[in-house]
Amino acid sequence: MLNALGLLRKRRFLPLFVTQFLGAFNDNLFKQAIVLFATYQIFSDAQAEQNFNALATAIGIIPFFVLSALSGQLADTSDKARIIRIVKTAEIGIMLFGAAGVFVAQAGWINLGLAMMLGAVLLLGTHSTFFGPIKYAILPQHLKEDEVLGGTGLVEAGTYLSILLGTVIAGWISVEASAILVIGVAVIGWITGRMVPAAPRLGAELKLNYNPITSSWKLVAATMHIRRLFLAILAISFFWTIASVMIVIFPPLVKNVLTANERVASLTIAIFSVGVAIGSVVINALLRGKVSAKYAPGSVIAMGVAVIALSLEARGWVQAPAGTLYGFYDFVTLPRAVGLLLTMLAVAVTGGMFVVPLYAFLTTTVTKDQTARTVAANNIVNAGAMTIGAIVVSAVSAAGVTPEDMLLVVAGMCVLSAWLAWKLHCACD
């Protein structure tokens, strides 16, 4: 673990780490800001709030379906550092457009402003589609073999800590301030992106397939026939299905079940981010640099138990008086708040312990010149799983299923994830 933290002093790792940290921070600050803006300032109906969250989630995933195959091909046939520079330049324009949408909505043109903000979410999804394969695929190229798992853990921990900062700040500053901040962070990310060392193509030059349907199909088919990748990708996808369900239901759950304001909503998401980061560090220490799934089944079963406990705690919650919401201080001083927040933390820690080792399978199973395409194939399958999760939430909530009951569905999904993780452990360890 000390060796992994030592990577933060290396130029072959630190600029990449900072660049992806700032990118994830910006992405989540903007998305959380507009979700809270819509939930607390525009909509006053729980169904409408949940539908908007599901729509924002789905829109952000669309580029992963359409462009992941191309992004993986580009990353494996081009200098990855050059692609990073292009992507970070585009991020500045995306944030300018999204910020303009915020001010348009505040000026009274709400529908136009929301459309512009959702358009920025779509473009941010495109940004992440091209950056995502690189941040993992570049690691085996810049790190030693025994550093890859530690580097992956640090990237995951950094990602979730950036989510933490983004979500917390979104709840504590105005949406206008968030719009200005994301532009400044994008500029800093552009600067650090230019410091990432070159990572040129390793294998033969690829003939790019620009057809999103055939290229995606061929990419997934070429990856999923490898048993350990097949099982790892399915297990990761189940995790992200669970994550998408919780992303959609949590703001309405906090507002309408826990009857708390947007600062508390940011606190809950922040706790999940901290927990996953803690889980990623803990599992790296337990595995001592070895790529293994031996702790994954137990971790996700523990996650399911914690999710059930969270559902039970939400059902017995004492709501604020009608027409009011708990503020941050009022909420955290409630007698049952500490137990509720610790349960959320347990969900996140066990989730991080489950998913982080699985990502290491993606970058260590194939040769270095195929890692970006492997990660891209994973992103395509993950995107499908997350879209299914968002659609299911919208469908069942329209049928009257409450967020508390949706948590029980999540617990059931944890059982399937544990079975997949056990199959992976038996096949590979």
N, C-alpha and C positions, 0 to 999 in steps of 0.2 A: 504494500500500500504506500509506503514511503517512496518507493521507486516511482510509482504512478504519479504521486504528487510532485515529484521532482521533474516530471515532464513539463510542468508549468514554467520552468526556468529555461526551457529549450526553444530556440527559434523555430525548430522543425515542428513544434506543436502549439506554442502559445498564440501566435497570430491566428491560426485556425480556430483555436478554442475561443478567443475573444470575439472573432468575427461571427461565429455561430451563436455565441452567447448574446451578442447585441441583436442579431437577426431574430432569434427566438423571443427576446425581450420585446422588440418592436412589434412583431407579429401578434403577440398575446396582449400587449398593452392596447393596441388598436382594436382588436377583436373584443376584448373585455370591455373597453370603453363604450363601444357602440352597442354591445349587448345590454350593459347596465343602463345606458341612455334610453334604449328602446323599452326595457323592462320597467324602469322606474319613472320615466318622464313622458313616454309616448303612449304605451298601452296600459290598460287598466283591467284586462281580462286575462286570466291564467292560461286559457287555451291559446289566445293570440300571442302571449309572451313565449310559450313553449314552441309554437309553430315558427315564430321568428328565429328563435335560437336554433331550431332544427334546420331552417332554411339557410341560416348563416353557416352552420356546420357543413351542410351538404354542398353549398357553393364553394367553400374552401377546399373541398375534397375533389371536385370535378377535374381540376388539372392533373391530379395524380392518375386518374383513369386515362386521360387523353394523352398526356405528355411524358409519363414515367419511362416508357420504353425508349423514347427519343433521348431523354435526359441521360439514361443509363448508357446508351450507345455513344453519345457525345463525350461523356465523362471517361469512357474506356478508350476512346480513340483520339482524345485531345488532351492538352495540358490542363489538368484540373484547376490549377491556380489561375489560369487565364479565364476559365469559366466563372470562377468565383468573382473575379473583378468585373466581368460583364454583368453578372446577376446583382452585385451590390450597387452598380451604377443604376440599374433599372429600379432598385428599391427606392432610391431617392424620388424618382418620378411617381412611383406608386403612392408613396406617402404624401406627396404634394396633392395628388388627386383625391386621396381619402380625406385629407385635412380640409380640402375645399368642400367636400360633401358634408362634413360636420358643420361648417359655417353656413352653408346653404340651408340645411335643416333648421339651424338656429334662427335664420332670417325669416322663417315662416314657410318655406317650400319643403315641407316635411317629406312628402313622397319622393321628390327629386333627390333630396339629400340622402334619404335611406337607400335609394337606388345607387347613388354614387358610392356610398359607403360599402354596400354589398359588392359593387363592382371592384372596389379596392380589395375586398376580401378575396374575390376571385383572382385578382392579379397577385396578391400575396401567396395564394395557393400555388400559382404558377412559379413564383419566386422560390418557394419551398420545394417544389417538384424538381427543379434543376439543381438546387443546393443540397437537398437531402442525400442523394446517393454519394455525393462527393465527400461530405463530412465524415462518412464511415469508410468509403473506399480509399480515401487518401491515407488513412491510418497505417495500413500494412506497407505503404510505400515510404512513409516517413519514419515509422517506428520499427524497433526490433520485434522479433516474433514474440518474446516474452513480455513485451510492453503493450501489445494490441488490446488485451482484455482490460488492462488498467486504463489505457487511453480511451477505450470505448466507455468504460465506467465514468471517467471524468467528463467526456462529452455528454453522456446522459445526465449526470449530476448537474453539470453546467446548464444544460437545457432546462431542466426542471427548476433550478434556482432562478434562471431568467424568467421562466413562467411565473414563479413566485413574485419577483419584483414587478413584472408587468401587471399582474392581476391586482397586487396590493396597491400600486400607484394609481391604477385605473379607478379604484374605489375611493381614493382619497383626494384626487384632484378633479377639476372639472373636465368635461369632454373637450372643451376648447383648448385647455392646457395640454391635454393628451395629444391633440392634433398637432400642436406646435412641437411638443417634445419628440414625437416619432420622426419628424423631419431631421432634427438635430442628431438623433441617434443613428439614423440612416447614413448621414454624412460621416460620422465617426466610423461606422462599420465599413464604409467605402475605403477609408484610410487604412484600417487594419487589414482589410482584404488584400490590399496591394503589398502587404508584407509577408503573405503566405509563400513559402518557398515553392519553386517550380516542381510540378509532378507530371512529367511528360508521359506519353503513351508507352506502355511496356510491351504489348503484343503487336500483332499485325494490324494494320489500319483496316477499320471496318467500313463496309459499304452501308451507309445509313439508309434505313427504311423509314420514310416519313409518313407512311400510312399508319394512323394511330391504332386501328383495329388489328390489322395483321401483325404489326410490330409488337403490340402488347401480347397478342395470343402466342406468337413465337417465343417471345421472351419468357413468359410465364411457363410455357410448356418445356422450354429448354432448361429451366431451373427446377421445376417441381418434380422432375423424374429422379432427382437425387434425394434419396429417402430422408436424410437428416435435414436437408433444406426444406423439403416438403413438410415435415413435422414441425420444424422451427417456425416456418412462415405461417402455418395454420395456427399454432399456439400464439404467436405474436398478434395475428389477426383477431383471434378471440379476445385478446387483451384490449385491442383498440376498439372492438365492438363494445365491450364493457365501458371503455373510456368515453366513447361517443354518447352512449346512453346517459352517463353521469354528467357529461358536459351539457347536454340538452336539458336535463331535468333539474340541475342544481340551482340556477338562478330562480326559477319559479318555486322550487322547494323552499328556498330560504325566504323568499318574499311572502308566499301564501301559506306555508305550513309552519315554518319557524317564526313567521311574521317579523322579519328583521330587515334592516335597510341595506343599501348597496355596499356599505363598508363591511358589513358582516358577510355579504356574499363574496366579496374579495378575500376576506379572511379565510373562508372555507376553501376556496380554490387554492389560496396560498398554502394552507395546511397540506393539501394533497401534493402540491409541488415540493414542499419541504420533505414530506414523507417519502416520495419516490426518490428524491436525491439521497436521503438517508439510506433507503433500501439498496440503491445502486452501490453505495460505498460499503455497506455491510456485506453484501454478497460477494463483492470483489475481495474483501478481506477473508471471507470464509473459503472461497475457492482458491485463494493464493495464486492468482494468475492463470489457473487452469480453466480451459473452456469446457464447461460441464453443465448438465441440466439436473444434477442429482438433488438440488434443493428446490427446484421449480414446482414439482407437484405439491409438496407440503406448504410452500409459500402461498400458492393460489388457493388452496383449501382454507388456509388461515385467513386469506383475504375474503373468501365467501362467508366465513363465520362472522367476521367483522362487519360485512355488509348487512347481514341479517340483524346483528345487534344495532346497527345504525337505523334500520327500518323500524325496529321496535322502539327505539328511543324517540324517533320522530312522531310515532303514533301517540305517545304519551306526553307530547310537548305541551306546555302551558302557553297558549298564544297571548299576544299583546291585546289590550282592549280594542274593540272594534274601531276601525278607521285609523289606527296608529301602528307604527312599526317600532320594534326595539332598535335603539341606537347601539353603537359599538360598545360603549361602556356598560349600558344597561344589559346588553346581551351577555357579555363575558362574566358579569357578576351574578347571573342567574344560578341557582343551586345546581341545575343539571347541565349547565353549559360546558363545564370542564370535562365531564364524562362524554358528552357528545363530541367535543372537539378531539379528545383522545381516541375515540373510536374512529373518527375520520382519519386521524394520523395513522392508526393501525392498518386501515384499508390501504393507504398509500404506501407505507413501508413494505408491506407484504407484496403489493403490486410491483414495486420497484425490484424487490428481490426475485420476483418471478420473471420479469421481462428482460432485464438487462443482459443476463448471460445468453439469452436466445439471440440477441443481436450479434454477439460475438461469433455465433455459428455462421452467420451470413458472410462474414469477412475472412473466416479461416478455413472454410470448406473448399472454396474454389481458388484457382490461381489468382495472383494479384491483378492480372489484366482483365479479369472477369468480375471483380468485386462490385464495381459500380452497377453493372447490369443485374447482378444478384440482388443488390439493395433496391434497385428500381423495380424488379419483379415483386419483391416483398411489398413495396409501396403500392403497387397496383392492387394486390390482393388485400392489403390493409385498407385501401380506399374503398374497395367494395364492401368490406366488412363494416366499416364506419358508416357508409351510406345506408346499409341495411339497418344498422342500429338506429340512425336518425329517423328513417322511415317508420320503423317499428314503434318508436316512441310517439311519433305523430299519430299513427293509426290507433294505438291502444289508448292514448290519452283522449282522442276523439270519442272512443268507446266508453270513457268514464273511468279508466284505470288511473289511480292516483300515483304521485311520485313515490309514496311509501311502498306501494305494491310493486312499482317498477324496480325498486331495490331488491325485492325478492327474486324477480326475473334475473337480475344481475348475479345474484348468489347462485342461481341454477347454472348460469353460464360459466361460473368459476369451476363447477364440477367438470364440465366438458373440457375446460382448459387444463385442468389437472390430469385428466385422462390422456390428452395429447402430450403434455409434458412428460408423463410417465412413459409413454411409448418412445419419445425422443431419448429419454434417459436410458431405457433398455437397449435402444438401437445404437447408441453412440458412446455410452460410458462403460 
